[in-house]
Amino acid sequence: MCDTCGCGDTKLVPVEVQERLLTANDRTAAHNRAHFTLHGVLAVNLMGSPGAGKTALLEATAREVGAARRLAAITGDLETDRDALRLRAAGIPAESITTGSACHLDADMIHHALHHGAADGADTLFIENVGNLVCPAIYDLGQAAIVVALSVTEGEDKPLKYPVMFRTADLVLLTKVDLLPALPDFDRGALQEALARVMPAPRLLEVSARSGTGIAEWVAFLEARRGDAAERAASRATRETDQSVMRGA
């Protein structure tokens, strides 16, 4: 249990205090989102359990896109900067946030990292959240997309056991599918049924960072979300231009 959000324990954090914390977080998240829109950065909040393969996925993403995209990352862990070091070795400029006892990243942490150049020059920013299927789900960071990594070794029931995490997701990545031959009892149908019960618009993509399975489709998802973000940026620029013209009239 972290000492900042209380993990939903109302005995530790009274409900009204938690609501105020989330309200302040949402204001900063809106500020972050405006920053990303202004600078044409696609921000992706990547969540999942420890060991779900989030870092390996980003390494595979860097290999797939090559120089076609300018990637950057912010990684969150309670201790160490190992994930950031791995991503830098893969060619992704990465900043590490060590949270101490906090089991999630929040919008203010991301805001602070941005002011220290975490996304400078990037067109895609991956926010690799703290490994956890509970707390990160309730904190908006200003991202354009929420992606949950779920490894085949975790089982098919996780969406039912941790519905808040999956309910907010735009995409679920079933990772480490190269291990499926060693997991004959894994039931894809059960996973799809579980996602259908908790996600408003279920979307599942099978990937393997080791074999490359599904990585091209994952990159295509990112490009589609980039197109959506570009449209929003263009729409905002048009509105601001129109308002400027009206003020000058």
Backbone torsions as a table, in degrees:
resi	resn	phi	psi	omega
1	MET	NA	132.6	-179.3
2	CYS	-88.1	162.8	-175.2
3	ASP	-99.9	13.0	178.6
4	THR	-109.7	-39.3	-177.8
5	CYS	-106.9	-17.1	-179.1
6	GLY	77.4	-3.3	178.3
7	CYS	53.8	32.9	177.7
8	GLY	83.4	3.3	-179.9
9	ASP	-82.4	104.0	-175.6
10	THR	-71.0	-13.2	175.2
11	LYS	-75.5	-27.5	179.7
12	LEU	-91.2	-43.1	179.6
13	VAL	-124.9	108.7	179.0
14	PRO	-54.7	146.1	-174.8
15	VAL	-54.8	-43.3	-176.6
16	GLU	-66.6	-32.0	177.6
17	VAL	-69.9	-43.0	178.9
18	GLN	-61.9	-39.4	178.7
19	GLU	-62.9	-39.2	178.4
20	ARG	-66.2	-39.9	177.5
21	LEU	-60.0	-43.8	-178.6
22	LEU	-70.2	-33.8	177.2
23	THR	-63.7	-44.8	177.6
24	ALA	-64.0	-40.3	178.0
25	ASN	-61.1	-42.7	-177.8
26	ASP	-65.5	-34.0	176.4
27	ARG	-64.2	-44.4	178.9
28	THR	-67.9	-37.0	177.5
29	ALA	-60.7	-40.7	178.1
30	ALA	-63.3	-38.4	176.8
31	HIS	-64.0	-44.9	177.6
32	ASN	-60.1	-43.4	-177.6
33	ARG	-62.9	-41.0	178.0
34	ALA	-63.2	-38.4	177.6
35	HIS	-62.6	-46.8	-179.6
36	PHE	-61.9	-42.6	-180.0
37	THR	-63.0	-45.3	-178.3
38	LEU	-60.3	-38.7	-174.4
39	HIS	-98.2	6.0	176.7
40	GLY	65.5	36.4	-179.3
41	VAL	-103.1	126.7	172.9
42	LEU	-85.6	114.7	-179.4
43	ALA	-103.6	126.6	-177.7
44	VAL	-120.8	122.9	176.5
45	ASN	-90.9	107.3	-176.9
46	LEU	-101.3	116.8	-176.0
47	MET	-122.3	164.1	179.0
48	GLY	159.1	171.2	-179.7
49	SER	-67.6	161.1	169.5
50	PRO	-58.4	132.4	178.7
51	GLY	83.5	8.1	179.9
52	ALA	-73.7	-14.1	178.2
53	GLY	100.9	23.8	-177.1
54	LYS	-64.6	-48.4	-178.3
55	THR	-65.6	-43.1	178.7
56	ALA	-61.1	-36.6	177.3
57	LEU	-61.4	-44.1	-179.0
58	LEU	-68.9	-35.1	174.4
59	GLU	-61.5	-43.2	178.7
60	ALA	-66.8	-34.2	177.9
61	THR	-63.4	-43.0	178.6
62	ALA	-61.7	-41.0	178.3
63	ARG	-64.1	-37.4	-176.9
64	GLU	-70.9	-44.7	-173.9
65	VAL	-84.8	-22.6	-179.3
66	GLY	56.5	-129.9	-178.3
67	ALA	-91.2	4.3	-176.4
68	ALA	-69.0	-25.6	179.9
69	ARG	-132.6	152.1	177.4
70	ARG	-100.9	98.7	-175.4
71	LEU	-91.5	151.3	171.8
72	ALA	-147.7	163.1	-178.2
73	ALA	-146.8	150.6	167.9
74	ILE	-121.2	124.5	-179.5
75	THR	-111.7	144.4	179.2
76	GLY	-122.1	129.7	174.3
77	ASP	-150.1	157.7	178.3
78	LEU	-64.3	-38.7	178.2
79	GLU	-145.4	160.7	177.5
80	THR	71.2	160.6	176.5
81	ASP	-117.3	30.3	-174.3
82	ARG	-61.4	-42.0	-179.4
83	ASP	-63.9	-42.2	178.8
84	ALA	-62.9	-39.3	178.6
85	LEU	-63.7	-40.9	177.5
86	ARG	-62.0	-43.3	-177.8
87	LEU	-68.4	-38.0	176.9
88	ARG	-62.4	-39.6	178.6
89	ALA	-64.7	-26.2	178.6
90	ALA	-86.5	0.0	178.4
91	GLY	94.9	11.4	178.9
92	ILE	-106.0	113.0	174.0
93	PRO	-57.1	127.0	-173.2
94	ALA	-138.8	139.2	174.7
95	GLU	-112.9	139.2	-178.8
96	SER	-104.3	135.1	172.4
97	ILE	-113.1	116.5	175.2
98	THR	-97.5	119.9	-169.7
99	THR	-91.9	-7.2	-178.4
100	GLY	73.3	-103.1	179.5
101	SER	-105.5	-3.4	-177.7
102	ALA	-79.5	132.9	-172.7
103	CYS	-95.2	21.6	-178.0
104	HIS	-161.6	163.2	166.3
105	LEU	-93.8	151.3	174.7
106	ASP	-125.7	173.1	-173.3
107	ALA	-64.0	-34.4	-179.4
108	ASP	-67.1	-37.4	176.3
109	MET	-61.1	-42.3	179.5
110	ILE	-66.8	-41.5	178.4
111	HIS	-58.7	-44.3	179.2
112	HIS	-62.6	-43.4	-179.8
113	ALA	-64.1	-37.4	178.8
114	LEU	-63.7	-39.0	179.1
115	HIS	-70.4	-12.6	175.7
116	HIS	-105.0	20.0	170.3
117	GLY	84.7	18.1	-174.7
118	ALA	-60.6	-30.3	-177.5
119	ALA	-114.8	11.6	-177.4
120	ASP	-58.7	126.3	177.3
121	GLY	79.2	-0.7	-177.2
122	ALA	-92.0	152.4	169.6
123	ASP	-110.6	-8.3	175.9
124	THR	-139.2	126.0	178.7
125	LEU	-118.4	118.1	173.6
126	PHE	-94.7	127.3	174.7
127	ILE	-104.9	100.0	-179.1
128	GLU	-84.7	101.1	-172.2
129	ASN	-71.7	166.8	176.3
130	VAL	-59.5	137.9	-179.9
131	GLY	-63.6	109.1	-172.9
132	ASN	-177.2	137.2	177.7
133	LEU	-101.3	12.8	-177.1
134	VAL	-118.0	-81.3	-169.1
135	CYS	-58.6	-43.2	-175.6
136	PRO	-58.7	-23.5	-174.4
137	ALA	-64.5	-26.3	-173.3
138	ILE	-95.4	-0.7	-176.8
139	TYR	-108.1	110.8	173.0
140	ASP	-72.7	131.4	-179.9
141	LEU	-107.3	-4.2	-175.7
142	GLY	97.8	10.9	-176.1
143	GLN	-70.7	159.6	173.9
144	ALA	-92.1	-20.2	-178.8
145	ALA	-148.7	143.4	174.8
146	ILE	-112.5	125.5	-178.8
147	VAL	-125.8	132.7	177.9
148	VAL	-112.2	126.5	175.2
149	ALA	-94.3	126.8	179.1
150	LEU	-129.9	116.9	-177.6
151	SER	-83.5	154.0	-179.2
152	VAL	-62.9	-23.7	-179.1
153	THR	-76.4	-10.2	-179.3
154	GLU	-85.3	-16.5	-179.9
155	GLY	94.8	167.0	-173.2
156	GLU	-86.6	-10.0	-170.8
157	ASP	-93.3	-1.1	-175.1
158	LYS	-60.2	-38.0	177.6
159	PRO	-61.1	-31.6	179.0
160	LEU	-78.0	-32.2	-178.8
161	LYS	-81.4	-27.6	-178.5
162	TYR	-129.8	61.6	-170.4
163	PRO	-64.5	-31.0	-177.2
164	VAL	-61.2	-42.3	179.5
165	MET	-59.2	-46.9	-175.1
166	PHE	-80.0	-26.3	179.7
167	ARG	-64.2	-31.4	-177.5
168	THR	-88.3	-7.5	-171.1
169	ALA	-76.8	141.7	170.3
170	ASP	-85.8	-26.4	-178.0
171	LEU	-153.7	139.6	171.1
172	VAL	-111.3	127.4	176.8
173	LEU	-101.6	117.8	173.2
174	LEU	-84.8	105.9	-171.8
175	THR	-94.3	165.3	176.7
176	LYS	61.0	35.6	-178.1
177	VAL	-68.0	-12.4	174.3
178	ASP	-65.5	-16.1	178.6
179	LEU	-86.9	-6.5	-175.4
180	LEU	-56.3	-37.2	177.2
181	PRO	-57.6	-25.2	178.6
182	ALA	-90.1	-1.3	-178.4
183	LEU	-125.7	68.9	-174.3
184	PRO	-63.7	-19.6	-178.3
185	ASP	-88.0	-5.5	179.8
186	PHE	-65.6	131.8	-173.2
187	ASP	-114.8	100.9	179.0
188	ARG	-60.2	-39.8	-178.8
189	GLY	-61.8	-39.0	178.6
190	ALA	-65.6	-38.6	177.7
191	LEU	-65.3	-45.8	180.0
192	GLN	-62.2	-38.3	177.4
193	GLU	-65.4	-40.7	178.9
194	ALA	-63.6	-43.5	178.8
195	LEU	-64.0	-38.2	179.5
196	ALA	-63.0	-27.1	-178.8
197	ARG	-80.6	-22.5	-174.8
198	VAL	-118.3	-24.1	-178.2
199	MET	-95.9	131.0	177.6
200	PRO	-58.1	-39.2	179.0
201	ALA	-134.3	83.6	-174.3
202	PRO	-57.9	132.4	177.0
203	ARG	-145.3	119.1	-175.3
204	LEU	-127.0	135.3	177.6
205	LEU	-132.1	129.0	179.2
206	GLU	-89.3	130.2	-177.5
207	VAL	-139.0	158.1	171.2
208	SER	-141.2	117.4	177.0
209	ALA	-67.6	-28.1	-177.4
210	ARG	-74.9	-48.4	-175.8
211	SER	-92.2	-18.4	-177.1
212	GLY	91.1	-1.5	178.5
213	THR	-56.7	128.6	173.6
214	GLY	77.4	-5.3	-176.2
215	ILE	-68.0	-38.5	177.5
216	ALA	-62.5	-39.7	178.6
217	GLU	-67.8	-36.2	175.9
218	TRP	-62.7	-44.0	178.1
219	VAL	-64.8	-35.9	177.4
220	ALA	-64.2	-38.2	175.2
221	PHE	-59.6	-45.0	179.5
222	LEU	-61.9	-40.7	-179.9
223	GLU	-65.3	-37.4	177.7
224	ALA	-64.6	-42.3	178.3
225	ARG	-67.6	-31.6	176.6
226	ARG	-63.9	-40.2	177.4
227	GLY	-61.3	-41.2	177.0
228	ASP	-62.3	-43.4	-179.7
229	ALA	-64.8	-38.2	179.3
230	ALA	-64.9	-38.9	177.9
231	GLU	-63.4	-40.8	178.5
232	ARG	-64.7	-40.4	179.4
233	ALA	-64.2	-42.4	179.5
234	ALA	-64.7	-40.1	179.0
235	SER	-63.9	-41.3	178.4
236	ARG	-64.5	-42.8	-179.7
237	ALA	-62.1	-39.7	179.1
238	THR	-63.9	-43.9	179.8
239	ARG	-62.4	-43.3	-178.9
240	GLU	-65.9	-36.7	177.4
241	THR	-65.0	-45.3	179.2
242	ASP	-61.0	-42.0	-179.9
243	GLN	-65.4	-37.8	179.5
244	SER	-65.5	-41.5	178.6
245	VAL	-63.2	-43.4	-179.9
246	MET	-64.2	-38.8	178.6
247	ARG	-67.3	-31.2	-179.0
248	GLY	-84.3	-10.0	-177.0
249	ALA	-70.7	NA	NA
